[in-house]
C-alpha cells in the first residue's frame, strides 16, 4: 500500500482534507459546522490532537494538525465516525429542507461501498500531506485562510467565522489553537 497519503510521523504537521461524499453541500448551516468544531475540541482534549489551522467550507474542510501521542489516522477515523453520526442525527432533527435528498445521497454512497452501513457522509480517507518545510506550511496556511475568500463568502479571511484566520489576525476564535509561528 502507498505511503504517499499516510500520516505516520508523530509530532509532525499534516495538511488534511475531509470531504463530503459526492461533494454534497451539507455543511451550509452553522449547526452542522458546530458539530465539526465540537469534535475538533473533543479530540484536542481527549485524543491528543493539535489543531494549528482550519477552515470549514460547505462540502469539505481543511486543517493543519499534528499529534504527539496518537496516530492521526486513528483520530481522524474516530472523528469522521462521530461527526457522521451526529450530522445524520441533526439532519433528522432540524427543519432541513434538503433532508430527503441528502439522506438519499448518503444512502446511495453507502450502498456503493457495501461496508454494512446505511449512510456514508464522508469520502474515504483524509488525504494527509506531510508539511516538511516552512514553505509548505506557509502555502497551506494561506490556502486554508483564503478558501472562503476564493469561494466569495467574505472579502477578508478574518471575517469568515469557521476559520482560524481570525486567530492569526489576533481576534478571538471559536476554540484554542496551537498557533504556528
VMD Tcl script that builds the backbone (N, CA, C; Angstrom):
set m [mol new atoms 543]
animate dup $m
set s [atomselect $m all]
$s set {name element resname resid chain x y z} {
  {N N UNK 1 A 0.843 -1.185 0.000}
  {CA C UNK 1 A 0.000 0.000 0.000}
  {C C UNK 1 A 0.888 1.248 0.000}
  {N N UNK 2 A 0.450 2.274 -0.679}
  {CA C UNK 2 A 1.221 3.507 -0.831}
  {C C UNK 2 A 1.383 4.242 0.500}
  {N N UNK 3 A 2.534 4.832 0.670}
  {CA C UNK 3 A 2.810 5.646 1.851}
  {C C UNK 3 A 2.559 7.128 1.561}
  {N N UNK 4 A 2.160 7.459 0.328}
  {CA C UNK 4 A 2.022 8.860 -0.072}
  {C C UNK 4 A 1.060 9.624 0.827}
  {N N UNK 5 A -0.096 9.033 1.131}
  {CA C UNK 5 A -1.089 9.750 1.924}
  {C C UNK 5 A -1.309 9.069 3.268}
  {N N UNK 6 A -0.245 8.913 4.000}
  {CA C UNK 6 A -0.329 8.370 5.355}
  {C C UNK 6 A 0.362 9.345 6.300}
  {N N UNK 7 A -0.192 9.466 7.472}
  {CA C UNK 7 A 0.379 10.347 8.492}
  {C C UNK 7 A 1.050 9.458 9.545}
  {N N UNK 8 A 2.243 9.014 9.253}
  {CA C UNK 8 A 2.939 8.067 10.122}
  {C C UNK 8 A 3.867 8.714 11.145}
  {N N UNK 9 A 4.122 9.992 11.025}
  {CA C UNK 9 A 5.126 10.643 11.866}
  {C C UNK 9 A 4.472 11.421 13.005}
  {N N UNK 10 A 4.625 10.929 14.210}
  {CA C UNK 10 A 4.094 11.631 15.377}
  {C C UNK 10 A 4.824 12.954 15.553}
  {N N UNK 11 A 4.088 13.974 15.957}
  {CA C UNK 11 A 4.680 15.284 16.214}
  {C C UNK 11 A 4.909 16.127 14.976}
  {N N UNK 12 A 4.629 15.589 13.803}
  {CA C UNK 12 A 4.829 16.329 12.556}
  {C C UNK 12 A 3.522 16.976 12.098}
  {N N UNK 13 A 3.647 18.043 11.334}
  {CA C UNK 13 A 2.478 18.757 10.815}
  {C C UNK 13 A 1.959 18.088 9.542}
  {N N UNK 14 A 0.621 17.997 9.467}
  {CA C UNK 14 A -0.028 17.466 8.275}
  {C C UNK 14 A -1.177 18.377 7.877}
  {N N UNK 15 A -1.304 18.587 6.576}
  {CA C UNK 15 A -2.455 19.270 5.989}
  {C C UNK 15 A -3.451 18.176 5.628}
  {N N UNK 16 A -4.676 18.286 6.130}
  {CA C UNK 16 A -5.675 17.261 5.852}
  {C C UNK 16 A -6.898 17.877 5.182}
  {N N UNK 17 A -7.598 17.046 4.446}
  {CA C UNK 17 A -8.839 17.436 3.797}
  {C C UNK 17 A -9.861 16.337 4.044}
  {N N UNK 18 A -11.009 16.725 4.563}
  {CA C UNK 18 A -12.119 15.792 4.777}
  {C C UNK 18 A -13.264 16.285 3.886}
  {N N UNK 19 A -13.757 15.407 3.025}
  {CA C UNK 19 A -14.722 15.801 2.009}
  {C C UNK 19 A -16.011 14.993 2.140}
  {N N UNK 20 A -17.129 15.665 1.953}
  {CA C UNK 20 A -18.438 15.012 1.963}
  {C C UNK 20 A -18.574 14.200 0.663}
  {N N UNK 21 A -19.206 13.030 0.742}
  {CA C UNK 21 A -19.398 12.210 -0.443}
  {C C UNK 21 A -20.145 13.006 -1.511}
  {N N UNK 22 A -19.728 12.799 -2.737}
  {CA C UNK 22 A -20.341 13.472 -3.889}
  {C C UNK 22 A -20.371 14.993 -3.743}
  {N N UNK 23 A -19.535 15.518 -2.898}
  {CA C UNK 23 A -19.420 16.965 -2.680}
  {C C UNK 23 A -20.764 17.599 -2.305}
  {N N UNK 24 A -21.579 16.866 -1.565}
  {CA C UNK 24 A -22.872 17.379 -1.113}
  {C C UNK 24 A -22.627 18.564 -0.177}
  {N N UNK 25 A -23.327 19.657 -0.407}
  {CA C UNK 25 A -23.180 20.861 0.417}
  {C C UNK 25 A -23.972 20.725 1.723}
  {N N UNK 26 A -23.543 19.806 2.564}
  {CA C UNK 26 A -24.254 19.582 3.826}
  {C C UNK 26 A -23.843 20.592 4.893}
  {N N UNK 27 A -22.631 21.103 4.814}
  {CA C UNK 27 A -22.109 21.973 5.876}
  {C C UNK 27 A -22.455 23.439 5.633}
  {N N UNK 28 A -23.666 23.696 5.201}
  {CA C UNK 28 A -24.085 25.071 4.918}
  {C C UNK 28 A -24.684 25.766 6.134}
  {N N UNK 29 A -25.197 25.011 7.063}
  {CA C UNK 29 A -25.835 25.598 8.249}
  {C C UNK 29 A -24.845 25.622 9.416}
  {N N UNK 30 A -24.895 26.681 10.227}
  {CA C UNK 30 A -23.992 26.745 11.394}
  {C C UNK 30 A -24.102 25.530 12.311}
  {N N UNK 31 A -25.291 24.964 12.477}
  {CA C UNK 31 A -25.453 23.814 13.373}
  {C C UNK 31 A -24.590 22.642 12.903}
  {N N UNK 32 A -24.431 22.471 11.612}
  {CA C UNK 32 A -23.602 21.385 11.087}
  {C C UNK 32 A -22.111 21.688 11.273}
  {N N UNK 33 A -21.740 22.942 11.034}
  {CA C UNK 33 A -20.335 23.319 11.222}
  {C C UNK 33 A -19.928 23.199 12.691}
  {N N UNK 34 A -20.860 23.497 13.590}
  {CA C UNK 34 A -20.572 23.391 15.027}
  {C C UNK 34 A -20.277 21.953 15.435}
  {N N UNK 35 A -20.841 20.986 14.743}
  {CA C UNK 35 A -20.532 19.585 15.021}
  {C C UNK 35 A -19.052 19.318 14.754}
  {N N UNK 36 A -18.529 19.874 13.678}
  {CA C UNK 36 A -17.100 19.725 13.364}
  {C C UNK 36 A -16.257 20.410 14.433}
  {N N UNK 37 A -16.626 21.642 14.796}
  {CA C UNK 37 A -15.879 22.403 15.811}
  {C C UNK 37 A -15.857 21.648 17.132}
  {N N UNK 38 A -17.004 21.194 17.589}
  {CA C UNK 38 A -17.071 20.471 18.869}
  {C C UNK 38 A -16.251 19.179 18.818}
  {N N UNK 39 A -16.253 18.516 17.692}
  {CA C UNK 39 A -15.474 17.285 17.551}
  {C C UNK 39 A -13.974 17.575 17.574}
  {N N UNK 40 A -13.569 18.655 16.927}
  {CA C UNK 40 A -12.150 19.039 16.974}
  {C C UNK 40 A -11.735 19.363 18.411}
  {N N UNK 41 A -12.586 20.096 19.118}
  {CA C UNK 41 A -12.288 20.431 20.515}
  {C C UNK 41 A -12.197 19.164 21.372}
  {N N UNK 42 A -13.105 18.235 21.162}
  {CA C UNK 42 A -13.075 16.978 21.906}
  {C C UNK 42 A -11.772 16.215 21.622}
  {N N UNK 43 A -11.404 16.144 20.366}
  {CA C UNK 43 A -10.169 15.430 20.001}
  {C C UNK 43 A -8.929 16.117 20.564}
  {N N UNK 44 A -8.979 17.424 20.687}
  {CA C UNK 44 A -7.877 18.141 21.341}
  {C C UNK 44 A -7.772 17.719 22.806}
  {N N UNK 45 A -8.882 17.723 23.489}
  {CA C UNK 45 A -8.903 17.454 24.933}
  {C C UNK 45 A -8.702 15.992 25.279}
  {N N UNK 46 A -9.171 15.087 24.430}
  {CA C UNK 46 A -9.228 13.684 24.809}
  {C C UNK 46 A -8.394 12.730 23.955}
  {N N UNK 47 A -7.918 13.186 22.808}
  {CA C UNK 47 A -7.193 12.282 21.926}
  {C C UNK 47 A -5.813 12.788 21.531}
  {N N UNK 48 A -5.425 13.944 22.046}
  {CA C UNK 48 A -4.089 14.455 21.752}
  {C C UNK 48 A -3.933 15.141 20.417}
  {N N UNK 49 A -5.038 15.561 19.806}
  {CA C UNK 49 A -4.961 16.259 18.528}
  {C C UNK 49 A -4.525 17.701 18.748}
  {N N UNK 50 A -3.570 18.149 17.960}
  {CA C UNK 50 A -3.173 19.557 17.935}
  {C C UNK 50 A -3.729 20.159 16.652}
  {N N UNK 51 A -4.579 21.175 16.787}
  {CA C UNK 51 A -5.136 21.862 15.621}
  {C C UNK 51 A -4.398 23.187 15.501}
  {N N UNK 52 A -3.738 23.374 14.361}
  {CA C UNK 52 A -2.929 24.569 14.132}
  {C C UNK 52 A -3.640 25.579 13.226}
  {N N UNK 53 A -4.519 25.088 12.366}
  {CA C UNK 53 A -5.290 25.953 11.464}
  {C C UNK 53 A -6.425 25.110 10.899}
  {N N UNK 54 A -7.512 25.782 10.481}
  {CA C UNK 54 A -8.640 25.057 9.896}
  {C C UNK 54 A -9.535 26.005 9.123}
  {N N UNK 55 A -10.362 25.420 8.280}
  {CA C UNK 55 A -11.461 26.117 7.624}
  {C C UNK 55 A -12.530 25.077 7.319}
  {N N UNK 56 A -13.783 25.438 7.552}
  {CA C UNK 56 A -14.904 24.561 7.239}
  {C C UNK 56 A -15.702 25.213 6.120}
  {N N UNK 57 A -15.742 24.539 4.983}
  {CA C UNK 57 A -16.478 25.031 3.823}
  {C C UNK 57 A -17.814 24.285 3.744}
  {N N UNK 58 A -18.545 24.425 2.663}
  {CA C UNK 58 A -19.885 23.838 2.570}
  {C C UNK 58 A -19.878 22.327 2.355}
  {N N UNK 59 A -18.819 21.798 1.744}
  {CA C UNK 59 A -18.801 20.370 1.434}
  {C C UNK 59 A -17.467 19.686 1.752}
  {N N UNK 60 A -16.602 20.401 2.433}
  {CA C UNK 60 A -15.316 19.839 2.860}
  {C C UNK 60 A -14.715 20.754 3.919}
  {N N UNK 61 A -13.678 20.239 4.574}
  {CA C UNK 61 A -12.934 21.095 5.485}
  {C C UNK 61 A -11.472 20.696 5.453}
  {N N UNK 62 A -10.640 21.694 5.727}
  {CA C UNK 62 A -9.190 21.515 5.748}
  {C C UNK 62 A -8.670 21.859 7.133}
  {N N UNK 63 A -7.538 21.286 7.474}
  {CA C UNK 63 A -6.874 21.653 8.725}
  {C C UNK 63 A -5.393 21.344 8.617}
  {N N UNK 64 A -4.626 22.039 9.423}
  {CA C UNK 64 A -3.238 21.667 9.675}
  {C C UNK 64 A -3.234 21.127 11.094}
  {N N UNK 65 A -2.836 19.876 11.236}
  {CA C UNK 65 A -2.922 19.180 12.516}
  {C C UNK 65 A -1.641 18.401 12.792}
  {N N UNK 66 A -1.514 18.009 14.042}
  {CA C UNK 66 A -0.440 17.109 14.451}
  {C C UNK 66 A -0.890 16.377 15.703}
  {N N UNK 67 A -0.147 15.354 16.056}
  {CA C UNK 67 A -0.389 14.634 17.296}
  {C C UNK 67 A 0.929 14.067 17.778}
  {N N UNK 68 A 1.196 14.229 19.055}
  {CA C UNK 68 A 2.437 13.724 19.620}
  {C C UNK 68 A 2.316 12.288 20.130}
  {N N UNK 69 A 1.083 11.856 20.433}
  {CA C UNK 69 A 0.901 10.579 21.105}
  {C C UNK 69 A 0.106 9.541 20.310}
  {N N UNK 70 A -0.858 9.976 19.546}
  {CA C UNK 70 A -1.768 9.064 18.857}
  {C C UNK 70 A -1.641 9.271 17.354}
  {N N UNK 71 A -1.671 8.194 16.592}
  {CA C UNK 71 A -1.600 8.314 15.141}
  {C C UNK 71 A -2.795 9.114 14.625}
  {N N UNK 72 A -2.513 10.022 13.702}
  {CA C UNK 72 A -3.576 10.857 13.147}
  {C C UNK 72 A -4.676 10.025 12.489}
  {N N UNK 73 A -4.297 8.926 11.875}
  {CA C UNK 73 A -5.285 8.074 11.232}
  {C C UNK 73 A -6.338 7.579 12.207}
  {N N UNK 74 A -5.919 7.235 13.412}
  {CA C UNK 74 A -6.857 6.770 14.431}
  {C C UNK 74 A -7.781 7.905 14.877}
  {N N UNK 75 A -7.219 9.094 15.069}
  {CA C UNK 75 A -8.018 10.247 15.488}
  {C C UNK 75 A -9.025 10.612 14.398}
  {N N UNK 76 A -8.561 10.664 13.146}
  {CA C UNK 76 A -9.447 11.042 12.044}
  {C C UNK 76 A -10.544 10.004 11.831}
  {N N UNK 77 A -10.205 8.734 11.974}
  {CA C UNK 77 A -11.224 7.677 11.859}
  {C C UNK 77 A -12.346 7.908 12.868}
  {N N UNK 78 A -11.963 8.141 14.125}
  {CA C UNK 78 A -12.953 8.351 15.184}
  {C C UNK 78 A -13.734 9.645 14.972}
  {N N UNK 79 A -13.046 10.705 14.583}
  {CA C UNK 79 A -13.704 11.990 14.351}
  {C C UNK 79 A -14.717 11.876 13.217}
  {N N UNK 80 A -14.349 11.231 12.128}
  {CA C UNK 80 A -15.261 11.087 10.996}
  {C C UNK 80 A -16.459 10.210 11.364}
  {N N UNK 81 A -16.229 9.155 12.103}
  {CA C UNK 81 A -17.320 8.272 12.514}
  {C C UNK 81 A -18.312 9.030 13.397}
  {N N UNK 82 A -17.780 9.752 14.382}
  {CA C UNK 82 A -18.651 10.504 15.296}
  {C C UNK 82 A -19.405 11.613 14.566}
  {N N UNK 83 A -18.687 12.418 13.769}
  {CA C UNK 83 A -19.346 13.544 13.095}
  {C C UNK 83 A -20.382 13.052 12.087}
  {N N UNK 84 A -20.115 11.930 11.453}
  {CA C UNK 84 A -21.082 11.357 10.525}
  {C C UNK 84 A -22.392 11.043 11.245}
  {N N UNK 85 A -22.283 10.378 12.378}
  {CA C UNK 85 A -23.483 10.029 13.152}
  {C C UNK 85 A -24.220 11.284 13.619}
  {N N UNK 86 A -23.467 12.259 14.125}
  {CA C UNK 86 A -24.098 13.492 14.631}
  {C C UNK 86 A -24.736 14.299 13.505}
  {N N UNK 87 A -24.081 14.370 12.354}
  {CA C UNK 87 A -24.669 15.087 11.225}
  {C C UNK 87 A -25.977 14.432 10.795}
  {N N UNK 88 A -25.979 13.110 10.698}
  {CA C UNK 88 A -27.198 12.401 10.304}
  {C C UNK 88 A -28.309 12.611 11.329}
  {N N UNK 89 A -27.973 12.543 12.616}
  {CA C UNK 89 A -28.969 12.797 13.666}
  {C C UNK 89 A -29.552 14.203 13.536}
  {N N UNK 90 A -28.681 15.169 13.338}
  {CA C UNK 90 A -29.103 16.567 13.266}
  {C C UNK 90 A -29.944 16.821 12.020}
  {N N UNK 91 A -29.555 16.236 10.902}
  {CA C UNK 91 A -30.362 16.365 9.678}
  {C C UNK 91 A -31.780 15.869 9.941}
  {N N UNK 92 A -31.912 14.805 10.723}
  {CA C UNK 92 A -33.223 14.255 11.041}
  {C C UNK 92 A -34.008 15.058 12.060}
  {N N UNK 93 A -33.319 15.865 12.864}
  {CA C UNK 93 A -33.976 16.582 13.959}
  {C C UNK 93 A -34.407 17.999 13.615}
  {N N UNK 94 A -33.644 18.676 12.771}
  {CA C UNK 94 A -33.960 20.076 12.494}
  {C C UNK 94 A -34.873 20.189 11.276}
  {N N UNK 95 A -35.372 21.377 11.039}
  {CA C UNK 95 A -36.205 21.641 9.872}
  {C C UNK 95 A -35.295 21.803 8.655}
  {N N UNK 96 A -34.886 20.671 8.095}
  {CA C UNK 96 A -33.942 20.659 6.979}
  {C C UNK 96 A -34.698 20.416 5.677}
  {N N UNK 97 A -34.748 21.428 4.826}
  {CA C UNK 97 A -35.495 21.336 3.571}
  {C C UNK 97 A -34.886 20.321 2.600}
  {N N UNK 98 A -33.620 20.029 2.757}
  {CA C UNK 98 A -32.928 19.113 1.851}
  {C C UNK 98 A -32.764 17.716 2.457}
  {N N UNK 99 A -33.450 17.433 3.547}
  {CA C UNK 99 A -33.283 16.185 4.291}
  {C C UNK 99 A -33.387 14.955 3.398}
  {N N UNK 100 A -34.497 14.809 2.699}
  {CA C UNK 100 A -34.734 13.613 1.890}
  {C C UNK 100 A -33.655 13.445 0.828}
  {N N UNK 101 A -33.324 14.523 0.148}
  {CA C UNK 101 A -32.313 14.473 -0.906}
  {C C UNK 101 A -30.945 14.079 -0.337}
  {N N UNK 102 A -30.530 14.711 0.774}
  {CA C UNK 102 A -29.220 14.399 1.356}
  {C C UNK 102 A -29.156 12.955 1.827}
  {N N UNK 103 A -30.194 12.516 2.515}
  {CA C UNK 103 A -30.198 11.141 3.020}
  {C C UNK 103 A -30.134 10.130 1.880}
  {N N UNK 104 A -30.805 10.418 0.776}
  {CA C UNK 104 A -30.722 9.528 -0.391}
  {C C UNK 104 A -29.304 9.496 -0.955}
  {N N UNK 105 A -28.651 10.647 -1.019}
  {CA C UNK 105 A -27.260 10.701 -1.500}
  {C C UNK 105 A -26.350 9.889 -0.581}
  {N N UNK 106 A -26.514 10.049 0.732}
  {CA C UNK 106 A -25.670 9.340 1.692}
  {C C UNK 106 A -25.971 7.836 1.695}
  {N N UNK 107 A -27.224 7.483 1.488}
  {CA C UNK 107 A -27.609 6.069 1.413}
  {C C UNK 107 A -27.008 5.429 0.156}
  {N N UNK 108 A -27.089 6.122 -0.952}
  {CA C UNK 108 A -26.538 5.621 -2.204}
  {C C UNK 108 A -25.022 5.429 -2.076}
  {N N UNK 109 A -24.337 6.386 -1.453}
  {CA C UNK 109 A -22.888 6.282 -1.263}
  {C C UNK 109 A -22.541 5.064 -0.409}
  {N N UNK 110 A -23.346 4.776 0.607}
  {CA C UNK 110 A -23.106 3.617 1.467}
  {C C UNK 110 A -23.294 2.320 0.692}
  {N N UNK 111 A -24.292 2.265 -0.148}
  {CA C UNK 111 A -24.544 1.050 -0.937}
  {C C UNK 111 A -23.420 0.776 -1.924}
  {N N UNK 112 A -22.795 1.813 -2.439}
  {CA C UNK 112 A -21.694 1.635 -3.397}
  {C C UNK 112 A -20.497 0.948 -2.758}
  {N N UNK 113 A -20.246 1.200 -1.455}
  {CA C UNK 113 A -19.062 0.623 -0.812}
  {C C UNK 113 A -19.364 -0.646 -0.028}
  {N N UNK 114 A -20.625 -0.901 0.257}
  {CA C UNK 114 A -21.053 -2.140 0.926}
  {C C UNK 114 A -20.248 -2.438 2.185}
  {N N UNK 115 A -20.170 -1.501 3.082}
  {CA C UNK 115 A -19.439 -1.706 4.335}
  {C C UNK 115 A -20.372 -1.959 5.509}
  {N N UNK 116 A -21.600 -2.294 5.246}
  {CA C UNK 116 A -22.532 -2.596 6.320}
  {C C UNK 116 A -23.086 -1.388 7.039}
  {N N UNK 117 A -23.018 -0.229 6.396}
  {CA C UNK 117 A -23.594 0.977 6.984}
  {C C UNK 117 A -24.751 1.441 6.112}
  {N N UNK 118 A -25.690 2.140 6.714}
  {CA C UNK 118 A -26.850 2.622 5.970}
  {C C UNK 118 A -26.573 3.931 5.236}
  {N N UNK 119 A -25.695 4.755 5.823}
  {CA C UNK 119 A -25.384 6.058 5.247}
  {C C UNK 119 A -23.888 6.295 5.300}
  {N N UNK 120 A -23.377 6.966 4.290}
  {CA C UNK 120 A -21.964 7.346 4.250}
  {C C UNK 120 A -21.906 8.844 3.985}
  {N N UNK 121 A -21.393 9.598 4.958}
  {CA C UNK 121 A -21.323 11.058 4.846}
  {C C UNK 121 A -19.985 11.496 4.252}
  {N N UNK 122 A -18.888 10.913 4.729}
  {CA C UNK 122 A -17.548 11.364 4.336}
  {C C UNK 122 A -16.942 10.445 3.282}
  {N N UNK 123 A -16.195 11.036 2.370}
  {CA C UNK 123 A -15.382 10.237 1.459}
  {C C UNK 123 A -14.338 9.495 2.279}
  {N N UNK 124 A -13.841 8.386 1.755}
  {CA C UNK 124 A -12.785 7.645 2.437}
  {C C UNK 124 A -11.531 8.499 2.560}
  {N N UNK 125 A -10.794 8.268 3.630}
  {CA C UNK 125 A -9.516 8.932 3.823}
  {C C UNK 125 A -9.636 10.352 4.338}
  {N N UNK 126 A -8.472 10.960 4.511}
  {CA C UNK 126 A -8.408 12.354 4.943}
  {C C UNK 126 A -7.253 13.069 4.254}
  {N N UNK 127 A -6.645 12.389 3.296}
  {CA C UNK 127 A -5.659 12.965 2.379}
  {C C UNK 127 A -4.548 13.751 3.090}
  {N N UNK 128 A -3.844 13.144 4.061}
  {CA C UNK 128 A -2.806 13.894 4.778}
  {C C UNK 128 A -1.592 14.188 3.908}
  {N N UNK 129 A -1.144 15.412 3.958}
  {CA C UNK 129 A 0.076 15.826 3.264}
  {C C UNK 129 A 1.055 16.305 4.333}
  {N N UNK 130 A 2.202 15.636 4.414}
  {CA C UNK 130 A 3.217 15.999 5.398}
  {C C UNK 130 A 3.813 17.358 5.034}
  {N N UNK 131 A 3.783 18.283 5.973}
  {CA C UNK 131 A 4.323 19.627 5.748}
  {C C UNK 131 A 5.734 19.669 6.310}
  {N N UNK 132 A 6.691 19.389 5.457}
  {CA C UNK 132 A 8.069 19.199 5.903}
  {C C UNK 132 A 8.948 20.443 5.787}
  {N N UNK 133 A 8.433 21.504 5.166}
  {CA C UNK 133 A 9.224 22.731 5.041}
  {C C UNK 133 A 8.369 23.933 5.439}
  {N N UNK 134 A 9.023 25.014 5.787}
  {CA C UNK 134 A 8.300 26.247 6.111}
  {C C UNK 134 A 7.510 26.755 4.907}
  {N N UNK 135 A 8.057 26.572 3.721}
  {CA C UNK 135 A 7.364 26.992 2.507}
  {C C UNK 135 A 6.045 26.227 2.347}
  {N N UNK 136 A 6.073 24.928 2.606}
  {CA C UNK 136 A 4.846 24.124 2.514}
  {C C UNK 136 A 3.829 24.557 3.576}
  {N N UNK 137 A 4.313 24.825 4.777}
  {CA C UNK 137 A 3.424 25.265 5.859}
  {C C UNK 137 A 2.764 26.583 5.486}
  {N N UNK 138 A 3.557 27.553 5.041}
  {CA C UNK 138 A 3.018 28.861 4.663}
  {C C UNK 138 A 2.011 28.744 3.517}
  {N N UNK 139 A 2.330 27.912 2.532}
  {CA C UNK 139 A 1.441 27.751 1.377}
  {C C UNK 139 A 0.102 27.180 1.813}
  {N N UNK 140 A 0.108 26.134 2.644}
  {CA C UNK 140 A -1.148 25.504 3.074}
  {C C UNK 140 A -1.922 26.401 4.037}
  {N N UNK 141 A -1.220 27.128 4.903}
  {CA C UNK 141 A -1.895 28.053 5.819}
  {C C UNK 141 A -2.615 29.137 5.024}
  {N N UNK 142 A -1.954 29.695 4.026}
  {CA C UNK 142 A -2.587 30.701 3.170}
  {C C UNK 142 A -3.762 30.103 2.402}
  {N N UNK 143 A -3.588 28.899 1.909}
  {CA C UNK 143 A -4.668 28.235 1.175}
  {C C UNK 143 A -5.905 28.078 2.062}
  {N N UNK 144 A -5.705 27.608 3.286}
  {CA C UNK 144 A -6.811 27.439 4.232}
  {C C UNK 144 A -7.527 28.760 4.463}
  {N N UNK 145 A -6.765 29.795 4.749}
  {CA C UNK 145 A -7.370 31.080 5.117}
  {C C UNK 145 A -7.983 31.812 3.927}
  {N N UNK 146 A -7.489 31.564 2.732}
  {CA C UNK 146 A -8.040 32.232 1.548}
  {C C UNK 146 A -9.196 31.463 0.911}
  {N N UNK 147 A -9.436 30.233 1.346}
  {CA C UNK 147 A -10.500 29.414 0.771}
  {C C UNK 147 A -11.861 30.124 0.776}
  {N N UNK 148 A -12.303 30.715 1.899}
  {CA C UNK 148 A -13.601 31.407 1.899}
  {C C UNK 148 A -13.610 32.668 1.028}
  {N N UNK 149 A -12.467 33.305 0.872}
  {CA C UNK 149 A -12.366 34.487 0.002}
  {C C UNK 149 A -12.514 34.040 -1.450}
  {N N UNK 150 A -11.789 32.997 -1.822}
  {CA C UNK 150 A -11.866 32.472 -3.192}
  {C C UNK 150 A -13.275 32.004 -3.529}
  {N N UNK 151 A -13.979 31.483 -2.543}
  {CA C UNK 151 A -15.349 30.995 -2.748}
  {C C UNK 151 A -16.361 32.141 -2.790}
  {N N UNK 152 A -15.935 33.346 -2.390}
  {CA C UNK 152 A -16.807 34.509 -2.420}
  {C C UNK 152 A -17.662 34.683 -1.180}
  {N N UNK 153 A -17.318 33.972 -0.092}
  {CA C UNK 153 A -18.079 34.099 1.154}
  {C C UNK 153 A -17.775 35.410 1.867}
  {N N UNK 154 A -16.518 35.832 1.825}
  {CA C UNK 154 A -16.070 37.044 2.517}
  {C C UNK 154 A -15.019 37.743 1.653}
  {N N UNK 155 A -14.747 39.006 1.996}
  {CA C UNK 155 A -13.699 39.742 1.293}
  {C C UNK 155 A -12.348 39.602 1.973}
  {N N UNK 156 A -12.373 39.380 3.288}
  {CA C UNK 156 A -11.130 39.213 4.047}
  {C C UNK 156 A -11.203 37.918 4.842}
  {N N UNK 157 A -10.112 37.150 4.869}
  {CA C UNK 157 A -10.121 35.864 5.566}
  {C C UNK 157 A -10.580 35.942 7.018}
  {N N UNK 158 A -10.205 36.990 7.730}
  {CA C UNK 158 A -10.529 37.080 9.154}
  {C C UNK 158 A -12.023 37.260 9.425}
  {N N UNK 159 A -12.806 37.529 8.388}
  {CA C UNK 159 A -14.243 37.728 8.561}
  {C C UNK 159 A -15.045 36.433 8.458}
  {N N UNK 160 A -14.401 35.342 8.067}
  {CA C UNK 160 A -15.115 34.073 7.960}
  {C C UNK 160 A -15.131 33.408 9.334}
  {N N UNK 161 A -16.322 33.125 9.836}
  {CA C UNK 161 A -16.483 32.608 11.197}
  {C C UNK 161 A -15.796 31.263 11.389}
  {N N UNK 162 A -15.938 30.352 10.439}
  {CA C UNK 162 A -15.462 28.983 10.625}
  {C C UNK 162 A -14.085 28.771 10.014}
  {N N UNK 163 A -13.150 29.590 10.493}
  {CA C UNK 163 A -11.768 29.537 10.024}
  {C C UNK 163 A -10.850 30.035 11.130}
  {N N UNK 164 A -9.629 29.584 11.091}
  {CA C UNK 164 A -8.632 30.059 12.056}
  {C C UNK 164 A -7.995 31.375 11.633}
  {N N UNK 165 A -8.422 31.941 10.515}
  {CA C UNK 165 A -7.854 33.216 10.060}
  {C C UNK 165 A -8.025 34.299 11.121}
  {N N UNK 166 A -9.143 34.262 11.853}
  {CA C UNK 166 A -9.366 35.227 12.938}
  {C C UNK 166 A -8.250 35.122 13.972}
  {N N UNK 167 A -7.951 33.906 14.366}
  {CA C UNK 167 A -6.920 33.675 15.378}
  {C C UNK 167 A -5.583 34.264 14.932}
  {N N UNK 168 A -5.244 34.018 13.662}
  {CA C UNK 168 A -3.966 34.503 13.134}
  {C C UNK 168 A -3.966 36.016 12.927}
  {N N UNK 169 A -5.159 36.626 12.913}
  {CA C UNK 169 A -5.277 38.091 12.819}
  {C C UNK 169 A -5.335 38.727 14.203}
  {N N UNK 170 A -5.212 37.912 15.263}
  {CA C UNK 170 A -5.223 38.427 16.627}
  {C C UNK 170 A -6.606 38.590 17.221}
  {N N UNK 171 A -7.625 38.032 16.579}
  {CA C UNK 171 A -9.001 38.102 17.066}
  {C C UNK 171 A -9.359 36.787 17.756}
  {N N UNK 172 A -10.345 36.798 18.645}
  {CA C UNK 172 A -10.730 35.544 19.303}
  {C C UNK 172 A -11.399 34.584 18.318}
  {N N UNK 173 A -10.966 33.324 18.371}
  {CA C UNK 173 A -11.526 32.298 17.512}
  {C C UNK 173 A -12.550 31.459 18.250}
  {N N UNK 174 A -12.985 30.389 17.618}
  {CA C UNK 174 A -14.013 29.521 18.182}
  {C C UNK 174 A -13.466 28.546 19.221}
  {N N UNK 175 A -12.157 28.254 19.153}
  {CA C UNK 175 A -11.533 27.400 20.153}
  {C C UNK 175 A -10.036 27.658 20.126}
  {N N UNK 176 A -9.346 27.152 21.113}
  {CA C UNK 176 A -7.919 27.411 21.266}
  {C C UNK 176 A -7.128 26.563 20.265}
  {N N UNK 177 A -6.259 27.226 19.532}
  {CA C UNK 177 A -5.387 26.555 18.555}
  {C C UNK 177 A -3.967 26.501 19.088}
  {N N UNK 178 A -3.193 25.601 18.504}
  {CA C UNK 178 A -1.761 25.597 18.705}
  {C C UNK 178 A -1.192 26.344 17.496}
  {N N UNK 179 A -0.998 27.644 17.673}
  {CA C UNK 179 A -0.633 28.529 16.560}
  {C C UNK 179 A 0.734 28.162 15.988}
  {N N UNK 180 A 0.863 28.315 14.686}
  {CA C UNK 180 A 2.140 28.137 14.002}
  {C C UNK 180 A 2.896 29.452 14.067}
  {N N UNK 181 A 4.159 29.375 14.297}
  {CA C UNK 181 A 4.947 30.618 14.381}
  {C C UNK 181 A 5.861 30.769 13.199}
}
mol reanalyze $m
mol bondsrecalc $m
mol representation Tube
mol addrep $m
